Amino acid sequence: MPEIAVAGRSNVGKSSLLNNLFQRRDLVKTSSVPGKTQMINFFTVDDTLAFVDLPGYGYAQVPLSVRKQWGPMIQEYLNNRTELKVILFLFDIRRMPNDEDRLFIEWAANRQKAMILVFTKIDKVTKSEKILNSEKILQAFNCQNLYHTFYSTTKNIGRRELVAMLAEALADEDD
């Protein structure tokens, strides 16, 4: 079955987004403490599609020995999983990309992985900040034409648009 990986920094809202997409409050455990997702977790939809919640990278309140295991585990999944069709790369609209973020985007582009950039936490910025920040982030990624959308789980913004984008991306994969 096709898989959609959900990737991004720790505490960017991956688990909250999955709960919102599935319209369930308790499907994926959320926390204000970065680093709660420590394994690769699969969630299936009607036995036809799987969402894959990946551990976040960057700052996490877990021992360094645990964080060091995440890199190889995630890299193995992303490099070798033939079922992987789309990557949702979540990015907090209030932040600017760092080297890890840019490397992830470059990796996906080099391997021609379908990716949707999801700007999260848009409820925490004004409309003008949303436009300005998203333009700056896309420039920092050197990807002004990157497929992207805006999302807020607390204000329930972006779900419909993201579902449509995923349907289109999965249909393109079938062609």
MDTraj code that builds the backbone (N, CA, C; nanometers):
import mdtraj as md
import numpy as np

residues = "MET PRO GLU ILE ALA VAL ALA GLY ARG SER ASN VAL GLY LYS SER SER LEU LEU ASN ASN LEU PHE GLN ARG ARG ASP LEU VAL LYS THR SER SER VAL PRO GLY LYS THR GLN MET ILE ASN PHE PHE THR VAL ASP ASP THR LEU ALA PHE VAL ASP LEU PRO GLY TYR GLY TYR ALA GLN VAL PRO LEU SER VAL ARG LYS GLN TRP GLY PRO MET ILE GLN GLU TYR LEU ASN ASN ARG THR GLU LEU LYS VAL ILE LEU PHE LEU PHE ASP ILE ARG ARG MET PRO ASN ASP GLU ASP ARG LEU PHE ILE GLU TRP ALA ALA ASN ARG GLN LYS ALA MET ILE LEU VAL PHE THR LYS ILE ASP LYS VAL THR LYS SER GLU LYS ILE LEU ASN SER GLU LYS ILE LEU GLN ALA PHE ASN CYS GLN ASN LEU TYR HIS THR PHE TYR SER THR THR LYS ASN ILE GLY ARG ARG GLU LEU VAL ALA MET LEU ALA GLU ALA LEU ALA ASP GLU ASP ASP".split()
xyz = np.array([
    [0.0853, -0.1182, 0.0000],
    [0.0000, 0.0000, 0.0000],
    [0.0892, 0.1236, 0.0000],
    [0.0485, 0.2293, -0.0685],
    [0.1318, 0.3511, -0.0730],
    [0.1444, 0.4148, 0.0650],
    [0.2627, 0.4777, 0.0868],
    [0.2906, 0.5412, 0.2155],
    [0.3203, 0.6896, 0.1968],
    [0.2740, 0.7677, 0.2936],
    [0.3011, 0.9108, 0.3006],
    [0.3790, 0.9334, 0.4296],
    [0.5035, 0.9758, 0.4172],
    [0.5873, 1.0002, 0.5352],
    [0.5661, 1.1429, 0.5832],
    [0.5610, 1.1602, 0.7144],
    [0.5470, 1.2913, 0.7766],
    [0.6784, 1.3206, 0.8480],
    [0.7520, 1.4210, 0.7965],
    [0.8859, 1.4506, 0.8454],
    [0.8976, 1.5970, 0.8852],
    [0.9981, 1.6273, 0.9658],
    [1.0262, 1.7649, 1.0062],
    [1.0987, 1.7679, 1.1393],
    [1.1299, 1.8885, 1.1822],
    [1.1978, 1.9064, 1.3110],
    [1.1104, 1.8562, 1.4251],
    [1.1758, 1.8314, 1.5380],
    [1.1006, 1.8002, 1.6592],
    [1.0119, 1.9197, 1.6936],
    [0.8917, 1.8908, 1.7390],
    [0.7983, 1.9930, 1.7872],
    [0.7439, 2.0839, 1.6772],
    [0.7411, 2.0357, 1.5522],
    [0.6865, 2.1153, 1.4424],
    [0.5367, 2.0905, 1.4240],
    [0.4852, 1.9845, 1.4869],
    [0.3425, 1.9568, 1.4791],
    [0.3060, 1.8350, 1.3962],
    [0.3980, 1.7406, 1.3803],
    [0.3709, 1.6213, 1.2988],
    [0.2552, 1.5395, 1.3572],
    [0.2617, 1.5108, 1.4853],
    [0.1575, 1.4296, 1.5487],
    [0.0237, 1.5027, 1.5493],
    [0.0254, 1.6321, 1.5750],
    [-0.0987, 1.7110, 1.5735],
    [-0.1608, 1.7120, 1.4347],
    [-0.0765, 1.7243, 1.3311],
    [-0.1276, 1.7234, 1.1945],
    [-0.1937, 1.5896, 1.1632],
    [-0.1307, 1.4791, 1.2034],
    [-0.1914, 1.3484, 1.1778],
    [-0.3256, 1.3351, 1.2490],
    [-0.3326, 1.3773, 1.3732],
    [-0.4606, 1.3731, 1.4447],
    [-0.5654, 1.4553, 1.3717],
    [-0.5270, 1.5729, 1.3230],
    [-0.6193, 1.6595, 1.2515],
    [-0.6625, 1.5972, 1.1182],
    [-0.5678, 1.5410, 1.0442],
    [-0.6015, 1.4760, 0.9175],
    [-0.6999, 1.3618, 0.9366],
    [-0.6751, 1.2810, 1.0405],
    [-0.7623, 1.1669, 1.0689],
    [-0.8879, 1.2076, 1.1451],
    [-0.8943, 1.3333, 1.1854],
    [-1.0048, 1.3888, 1.2644],
    [-1.0285, 1.3082, 1.3923],
    [-0.9160, 1.2811, 1.4598],
    [-0.9176, 1.2118, 1.5878],
    [-0.8257, 1.2873, 1.6818],
    [-0.8639, 1.3017, 1.8051],
    [-0.7824, 1.3760, 1.9020],
    [-0.6703, 1.2917, 1.9616],
    [-0.6906, 1.1606, 1.9669],
    [-0.6001, 1.0762, 2.0438],
    [-0.5336, 0.9657, 1.9633],
    [-0.5371, 0.9735, 1.8324],
    [-0.4760, 0.8698, 1.7514],
    [-0.3242, 0.8694, 1.7700],
    [-0.2649, 0.9882, 1.7614],
    [-0.1202, 1.0026, 1.7758],
    [-0.0947, 1.0839, 1.9017],
    [-0.0063, 1.0348, 1.9866],
    [0.0245, 1.1057, 2.1112],
    [0.0999, 1.2351, 2.0798],
    [0.0524, 1.3455, 2.1360],
    [0.1175, 1.4747, 2.1182],
    [0.1752, 1.5197, 2.2522],
    [0.2723, 1.6093, 2.2429],
    [0.3360, 1.6598, 2.3639],
    [0.3990, 1.7945, 2.3337],
    [0.4085, 1.8782, 2.4346],
    [0.4806, 2.0049, 2.4186],
    [0.6310, 1.9840, 2.4338],
    [0.6699, 1.8630, 2.4749],
    [0.8113, 1.8297, 2.4921],
    [0.8637, 1.7708, 2.3617],
    [0.9636, 1.8331, 2.2993],
    [1.0167, 1.7806, 2.1739],
    [1.0775, 1.6418, 2.1906],
    [1.0525, 1.5551, 2.0915],
    [1.1171, 1.4252, 2.0891],
    [1.0349, 1.3093, 2.1415],
    [0.9039, 1.3264, 2.1529],
    [0.8209, 1.2165, 2.2036],
    [0.8090, 1.1026, 2.1026],
    [0.8071, 1.1331, 1.9736],
    [0.8033, 1.0282, 1.8725],
    [0.9454, 0.9762, 1.8557],
    [0.9662, 0.8520, 1.8968],
    [1.1016, 0.7966, 1.8947],
    [1.1150, 0.6751, 1.8034],
    [1.0071, 0.6329, 1.7439],
    [1.0078, 0.5200, 1.6513],
    [0.9344, 0.5623, 1.5243],
    [0.9456, 0.4819, 1.4211],
    [0.8674, 0.5045, 1.2996],
    [0.7321, 0.4393, 1.3233],
    [0.6261, 0.5200, 1.3179],
    [0.4907, 0.4726, 1.3460],
    [0.4058, 0.4773, 1.2196],
    [0.3321, 0.3686, 1.1932],
    [0.2476, 0.3564, 1.0744],
    [0.1006, 0.3658, 1.1147],
    [0.0234, 0.4413, 1.0353],
    [-0.1203, 0.4548, 1.0561],
    [-0.1869, 0.4291, 0.9216],
    [-0.2726, 0.3289, 0.9147],
    [-0.3342, 0.2946, 0.7867],
    [-0.4741, 0.3541, 0.7756],
    [-0.5113, 0.3796, 0.6503],
    [-0.6432, 0.4325, 0.6187],
    [-0.7132, 0.3287, 0.5317],
    [-0.8160, 0.2656, 0.5853],
    [-0.8974, 0.1685, 0.5103],
    [-0.8137, 0.0631, 0.4384],
    [-0.7016, 0.0267, 0.4940],
    [-0.6117, -0.0733, 0.4338],
    [-0.5730, -0.0406, 0.2901],
    [-0.5744, 0.0897, 0.2560],
    [-0.5379, 0.1300, 0.1196],
    [-0.4236, 0.2308, 0.1168],
    [-0.3943, 0.2922, 0.2315],
    [-0.2949, 0.3992, 0.2392],
    [-0.2377, 0.4012, 0.3801],
    [-0.1084, 0.4317, 0.3912],
    [-0.0465, 0.4409, 0.5238],
    [0.0216, 0.5759, 0.5395],
    [0.0044, 0.6359, 0.6557],
    [0.0791, 0.7543, 0.6943],
    [0.1885, 0.7071, 0.7888],
    [0.3079, 0.7632, 0.7729],
    [0.4235, 0.7195, 0.8494],
    [0.4771, 0.8391, 0.9280],
    [0.4646, 0.8319, 1.0589],
    [0.5085, 0.9383, 1.1492],
    [0.6540, 0.9119, 1.1857],
    [0.7435, 0.9985, 1.1357],
    [0.8868, 0.9823, 1.1608],
    [0.9294, 1.0650, 1.2822],
    [1.0293, 1.0178, 1.3563],
    [1.0827, 1.1011, 1.4649],
    [1.1351, 1.2327, 1.4081],
    [1.1226, 1.3385, 1.4853],
    [1.1724, 1.4679, 1.4418],
    [1.3222, 1.4769, 1.4570],
    [1.3800, 1.5702, 1.3843],
    [1.5241, 1.5917, 1.3975],
    [1.5460, 1.7258, 1.4651],
    [1.6698, 1.7521, 1.5022],
    [1.7004, 1.8755, 1.5730],
    [1.6867, 1.8541, 1.7222],
    [1.6492, 1.9582, 1.7925],
    [1.6411, 1.9531, 1.9380],
    [1.5317, 1.8564, 1.9831],
    [1.5648, 1.7706, 2.0746],
    [1.4672, 1.6808, 2.1364],
    [1.5134, 1.6524, 2.2787],
    [1.4185, 1.6455, 2.3707],
    [1.4532, 1.6196, 2.5102],
    [1.4616, 1.4695, 2.5354],
    [1.5580, 1.4077, 2.4674],
    [1.5858, 1.2656, 2.4863],
    [1.7374, 1.2487, 2.4921],
    [1.7845, 1.1387, 2.5478],
    [1.9297, 1.1181, 2.5547],
    [1.9938, 1.1175, 2.4155],
    [2.1161, 1.1670, 2.4085],
    [2.1893, 1.1721, 2.2819],
    [2.2008, 1.0337, 2.2188],
    [2.2179, 0.9302, 2.3004],
    [2.2298, 0.7941, 2.2474],
    [2.1039, 0.7523, 2.1713],
    [1.9865, 0.7975, 2.2160],
    [1.8604, 0.7673, 2.1476],
    [1.8521, 0.8460, 2.0172],
    [1.8864, 0.9755, 2.0227],
    [1.8826, 1.0586, 1.9013],
    [1.9751, 1.0062, 1.7936],
    [2.0909, 0.9529, 1.8336],
    [2.1873, 0.9011, 1.7364],
    [2.1313, 0.7805, 1.6605],
    [2.0374, 0.7085, 1.7211],
    [1.9755, 0.5931, 1.6543],
    [1.8735, 0.6372, 1.5498],
    [1.8141, 0.7552, 1.5686],
    [1.7097, 0.8005, 1.4788],
    [1.7604, 0.8211, 1.3366],
    [1.8766, 0.8851, 1.3234],
    [1.9285, 0.9173, 1.1901],
    [1.9372, 0.7965, 1.0991],
    [2.0108, 0.6915, 1.1405],
    [2.0192, 0.5730, 1.0550],
    [1.8839, 0.5063, 1.0302],
    [1.7972, 0.5044, 1.1325],
    [1.6656, 0.4422, 1.1181],
    [1.5824, 0.5173, 1.0134],
    [1.5804, 0.6495, 1.0224],
    [1.5031, 0.7303, 0.9284],
    [1.5648, 0.7234, 0.7893],
    [1.6965, 0.7311, 0.7822],
    [1.7648, 0.7247, 0.6535],
    [1.7370, 0.5915, 0.5835],
    [1.7414, 0.4830, 0.6574],
    [1.7113, 0.3503, 0.6021],
    [1.5697, 0.3482, 0.5451],
    [1.4741, 0.4000, 0.6226],
    [1.3353, 0.4036, 0.5756],
    [1.3238, 0.4869, 0.4474],
    [1.3726, 0.6094, 0.4499],
    [1.3563, 0.7000, 0.3362],
    [1.4298, 0.6508, 0.2112],
    [1.5451, 0.5915, 0.2278],
    [1.6235, 0.5470, 0.1127],
    [1.5723, 0.4177, 0.0497],
    [1.5128, 0.3295, 0.1291],
    [1.4849, 0.1956, 0.0796],
    [1.3384, 0.1559, 0.0728],
    [1.2501, 0.2385, 0.1190],
    [1.1090, 0.1996, 0.1246],
    [1.0426, 0.2252, -0.0105],
    [1.0158, 0.1205, -0.0853],
    [0.9560, 0.1369, -0.2188],
    [0.8111, 0.1834, -0.2110],
    [0.7445, 0.1583, -0.0990],
    [0.6049, 0.2001, -0.0827],
    [0.5915, 0.3506, -0.0593],
    [0.7026, 0.4172, -0.0247],
    [0.6997, 0.5612, 0.0031],
    [0.6696, 0.6370, -0.1256],
    [0.5585, 0.7096, -0.1266],
    [0.5163, 0.7823, -0.2463],
    [0.5257, 0.9330, -0.2304],
    [0.4998, 0.9837, -0.1099],
    [0.4984, 1.1281, -0.0862],
    [0.5564, 1.1559, 0.0518],
    [0.6313, 1.2654, 0.0613],
    [0.6815, 1.3116, 0.1901],
    [0.6132, 1.4436, 0.2231],
    [0.5507, 1.4495, 0.3386],
    [0.5013, 1.5763, 0.3911],
    [0.6132, 1.6313, 0.4776],
    [0.6728, 1.7405, 0.4350],
    [0.7809, 1.8024, 0.5118],
    [0.7215, 1.9208, 0.5855],
    [0.7031, 1.9057, 0.7166],
    [0.6420, 2.0092, 0.7973],
    [0.7470, 2.1089, 0.8420],
    [0.7081, 2.2372, 0.8344],
    [0.8021, 2.3425, 0.8705],
    [0.7271, 2.4548, 0.9413],
    [0.7727, 2.4914, 1.0601],
    [0.7136, 2.5989, 1.1405],
    [0.7358, 2.7314, 1.0678],
    [0.6286, 2.7995, 1.0334],
    [0.6372, 2.9228, 0.9548],
    [0.7091, 3.0356, 1.0290],
    [0.7300, 3.0199, 1.1587],
    [0.7989, 3.1239, 1.2371],
    [0.9501, 3.1066, 1.2374],
    [1.0006, 3.0007, 1.1784],
    [1.1438, 2.9707, 1.1802],
    [1.2050, 2.9910, 1.0420],
    [1.3354, 2.9990, 1.0397],
    [1.4089, 3.0009, 0.9120],
    [1.4826, 2.8675, 0.8995],
    [1.4989, 2.8180, 0.7769],
    [1.5664, 2.6892, 0.7578],
    [1.7098, 2.6912, 0.8069],
    [1.7499, 2.5794, 0.8666],
    [1.8901, 2.5615, 0.9056],
    [1.9520, 2.4594, 0.8101],
    [2.0758, 2.4212, 0.8354],
    [2.1448, 2.3279, 0.7462],
    [2.0734, 2.1935, 0.7374],
    [2.0229, 2.1432, 0.8496],
    [1.9518, 2.0145, 0.8475],
    [1.8282, 2.0217, 0.7589],
    [1.7544, 2.1323, 0.7678],
    [1.6345, 2.1500, 0.6857],
    [1.6704, 2.1512, 0.5371],
    [1.7737, 2.2289, 0.5033],
    [1.8160, 2.2388, 0.3624],
    [1.8665, 2.1045, 0.3107],
    [1.9395, 2.0315, 0.3932],
    [1.9883, 1.8999, 0.3522],
    [1.8735, 1.8040, 0.3238],
    [1.7680, 1.8112, 0.4043],
    [1.6532, 1.7235, 0.3828],
    [1.5864, 1.7554, 0.2484],
    [1.5661, 1.8834, 0.2216],
    [1.5055, 1.9244, 0.0938],
    [1.5937, 1.8807, -0.0235],
    [1.7237, 1.9021, -0.0116],
    [1.8168, 1.8618, -0.1182],
    [1.8148, 1.7110, -0.1385],
    [1.8127, 1.6360, -0.0288],
    [1.8082, 1.4903, -0.0388],
    [1.6850, 1.4466, -0.1172],
    [1.5686, 1.5009, -0.0815],
    [1.4440, 1.4626, -0.1487],
    [1.4490, 1.4989, -0.2971],
    [1.5012, 1.6163, -0.3280],
    [1.5105, 1.6591, -0.4679],
    [1.6063, 1.5691, -0.5463],
    [1.7205, 1.5373, -0.4882],
    [1.8193, 1.4517, -0.5554],
    [1.7656, 1.3117, -0.5823],
    [1.6769, 1.2650, -0.4978],
    [1.6197, 1.1311, -0.5147],
    [1.4833, 1.1353, -0.5815],
    [1.4446, 1.2533, -0.6260],
    [1.3184, 1.2742, -0.6975],
    [1.1986, 1.2191, -0.6202],
    [1.1982, 1.2462, -0.4900],
    [1.0854, 1.2072, -0.4058],
    [0.9788, 1.3164, -0.4121],
    [0.8548, 1.2768, -0.4294],
    [0.7447, 1.3725, -0.4278],
    [0.7351, 1.4303, -0.2869],
    [0.7276, 1.5638, -0.2776],
    [0.7257, 1.6285, -0.1477],
    [0.6267, 1.7437, -0.1471],
    [0.5590, 1.7588, -0.0352],
    [0.4733, 1.8745, -0.0109],
    [0.5269, 1.9422, 0.1148],
    [0.5625, 2.0694, 0.1021],
    [0.6055, 2.1484, 0.2174],
    [0.4806, 2.2016, 0.2865],
    [0.4665, 2.1705, 0.4143],
    [0.3499, 2.2130, 0.4912],
    [0.3971, 2.3141, 0.5946],
    [0.3589, 2.4392, 0.5746],
    [0.3905, 2.5428, 0.6734],
    [0.2927, 2.5271, 0.7887],
    [0.3457, 2.4945, 0.9071],
    [0.2607, 2.4728, 1.0238],
    [0.2585, 2.5965, 1.1131],
    [0.1655, 2.5931, 1.2068],
    [0.1522, 2.6956, 1.3112],
    [0.1235, 2.8337, 1.2523],
    [0.0457, 2.8369, 1.1439],
    [0.0153, 2.9651, 1.0800],
    [-0.0783, 3.0505, 1.1643],
    [-0.1426, 2.9904, 1.2634],
    [-0.2289, 3.0676, 1.3531],
    [-0.1468, 3.1583, 1.4450],
    [-0.0167, 3.1386, 1.4491],
    [0.0699, 3.2163, 1.5389],
    [0.1346, 3.3371, 1.4700],
    [0.0979, 3.3618, 1.3430],
    [0.1501, 3.4779, 1.2695],
    [0.0343, 3.5522, 1.2042],
    [0.0583, 3.6795, 1.1716],
    [-0.0426, 3.7571, 1.1008],
    [-0.0444, 3.7157, 0.9538],
    [-0.1448, 3.7602, 0.8807],
    [-0.1533, 3.7275, 0.7379],
    [-0.0337, 3.7816, 0.6608],
    [0.0086, 3.9019, 0.6933],
    [0.1235, 3.9588, 0.6220],
    [0.2527, 3.8844, 0.6585],
    [0.2666, 3.8432, 0.7864],
    [0.3835, 3.7634, 0.8263],
    [0.3832, 3.6283, 0.7561],
    [0.2647, 3.5713, 0.7403],
    [0.2532, 3.4423, 0.6718],
    [0.3085, 3.4521, 0.5297],
    [0.2705, 3.5552, 0.4581],
    [0.3176, 3.5739, 0.3207],
    [0.4672, 3.6009, 0.3181],
    [0.5114, 3.6964, 0.3994],
    [0.6530, 3.7332, 0.4027],
    [0.7411, 3.6162, 0.4469],
    [0.7015, 3.5478, 0.5556],
    [0.7813, 3.4363, 0.6075],
    [0.7885, 3.3215, 0.5072],
    [0.6757, 3.2878, 0.4458],
    [0.6769, 3.1761, 0.3508],
    [0.7662, 3.2084, 0.2312],
    [0.7645, 3.3322, 0.1836],
    [0.8527, 3.3717, 0.0726],
    [1.0000, 3.3611, 0.1130],
    [1.0317, 3.4074, 0.2338],
    [1.1709, 3.3998, 0.2823],
    [1.2166, 3.2547, 0.2966],
    [1.1292, 3.1697, 0.3484],
    [1.1637, 3.0291, 0.3684],
    [1.1858, 2.9603, 0.2342],
    [1.0964, 2.9839, 0.1399],
    [1.1120, 2.9233, 0.0071],
    [1.2409, 2.9705, -0.0598],
    [1.2750, 3.0978, -0.0421],
    [1.4013, 3.1482, -0.0961],
    [1.5199, 3.0814, -0.0280],
    [1.5122, 3.0644, 0.1036],
    [1.6217, 3.0000, 0.1775],
    [1.6401, 2.8546, 0.1337],
    [1.5297, 2.7901, 0.0964],
    [1.5373, 2.6539, 0.0442],
    [1.5779, 2.6522, -0.1031],
    [1.5776, 2.7708, -0.1660],
    [1.6052, 2.7826, -0.3093],
    [1.5044, 2.7005, -0.3896],
    [1.3799, 2.7061, -0.3454],
    [1.2723, 2.6262, -0.4066],
    [1.1434, 2.7082, -0.4130],
    [1.1443, 2.8174, -0.4859],
    [1.0258, 2.9021, -0.4909],
    [0.9051, 2.8294, -0.5511],
    [0.9299, 2.7260, -0.6312],
    [0.8190, 2.6534, -0.6943],
    [0.7839, 2.5240, -0.6210],
    [0.8343, 2.5064, -0.4988],
    [0.8049, 2.3857, -0.4212],
    [0.6559, 2.3812, -0.3881],
    [0.5955, 2.2675, -0.4111],
    [0.4550, 2.2431, -0.3799],
    [0.4375, 2.2657, -0.2296],
    [0.3521, 2.3607, -0.1887],
    [0.3386, 2.3892, -0.0457],
    [0.1968, 2.4310, -0.0103],
    [0.1681, 2.4245, 0.1197],
    [0.0391, 2.4660, 0.1714],
    [0.0578, 2.5165, 0.3143],
    [-0.0472, 2.5730, 0.3692],
    [-0.0449, 2.6306, 0.5035],
    [-0.1391, 2.5511, 0.5934],
    [-0.0993, 2.5338, 0.7203],
    [-0.1769, 2.4470, 0.8087],
    [-0.1769, 2.4995, 0.9516],
    [-0.2923, 2.4899, 1.0139],
    [-0.3060, 2.5164, 1.1571],
    [-0.4017, 2.4134, 1.2138],
    [-0.3516, 2.3298, 1.3046],
    [-0.4400, 2.2311, 1.3656],
    [-0.5331, 2.2964, 1.4669],
    [-0.4857, 2.4007, 1.5351],
    [-0.5694, 2.4638, 1.6379],
    [-0.6855, 2.5415, 1.5763],
    [-0.6645, 2.5993, 1.4596],
    [-0.7711, 2.6755, 1.3917],
    [-0.8375, 2.5937, 1.2810],
    [-0.7927, 2.4679, 1.2642],
    [-0.8462, 2.3779, 1.1630],
    [-0.8393, 2.4397, 1.0225],
    [-0.7220, 2.4909, 0.9886],
    [-0.6995, 2.5532, 0.8579],
    [-0.6059, 2.4641, 0.7766],
    [-0.6423, 2.4365, 0.6539],
    [-0.5542, 2.3684, 0.5603],
    [-0.5807, 2.2214, 0.5377],
    [-0.6670, 2.1611, 0.6156],
    [-0.6904, 2.0169, 0.6013],
    [-0.7436, 1.9829, 0.4623],
    [-0.8460, 2.0514, 0.4206],
    [-0.9082, 2.0235, 0.2906],
    [-0.8073, 2.0396, 0.1769],
    [-0.7275, 2.1466, 0.1835],
    [-0.6284, 2.1728, 0.0794],
    [-0.5208, 2.0641, 0.0766],
    [-0.4756, 2.0225, 0.1948],
    [-0.3722, 1.9199, 0.2003],
    [-0.4249, 1.7856, 0.1502],
    [-0.5461, 1.7506, 0.1869],
    [-0.6055, 1.6250, 0.1383],
    [-0.6129, 1.6262, -0.0145],
    [-0.6521, 1.7388, -0.0732],
    [-0.6591, 1.7496, -0.2191],
    [-0.5197, 1.7373, -0.2820],
    [-0.4209, 1.8008, -0.2206],
    [-0.2836, 1.7926, -0.2715],
    [-0.2313, 1.6488, -0.2652],
    [-0.2613, 1.5797, -0.1569],
    [-0.2182, 1.4403, -0.1435],
    [-0.2845, 1.3518, -0.2477],
    [-0.4143, 1.3724, -0.2694],
    [-0.4842, 1.2946, -0.3707],
    [-0.4222, 1.3156, -0.5088],
    [-0.3891, 1.4400, -0.5388],
    [-0.3268, 1.4712, -0.6667],
    [-0.1874, 1.4095, -0.6769],
    [-0.1090, 1.4205, -0.5704],
    [0.0278, 1.3647, -0.5711],
    [0.0242, 1.2124, -0.5862],
    [-0.0686, 1.1469, -0.5186],
    [-0.0789, 1.0012, -0.5293],
    [-0.1282, 0.9596, -0.6677],
    [-0.2169, 1.0380, -0.7264],
    [-0.2643, 1.0097, -0.8627],
    [-0.1497, 1.0254, -0.9623],
    [-0.0649, 1.1278, -0.9424],
    [0.0519, 1.1469, -1.0297],
    [0.1477, 1.0294, -1.0197],
    [0.1604, 0.9721, -0.8996],
    [0.2488, 0.8569, -0.8787],
    [0.1999, 0.7350, -0.9577],
    [0.0665, 0.7237, -0.9734],
    [0.0101, 0.6102, -1.0453],
    [0.0325, 0.6201, -1.1955],
    [0.0536, 0.7431, -1.2451],
    [0.0699, 0.7621, -1.3904],
    [0.2048, 0.7154, -1.4387],
])
top = md.Topology()
chain = top.add_chain()
for i, resn in enumerate(residues, 1):
    res = top.add_residue(resn, chain, resSeq=i)
    for name in ("N", "CA", "C"):
        top.add_atom(name, md.element.get_by_symbol(name[0]), res)
traj = md.Trajectory(xyz[None], top)
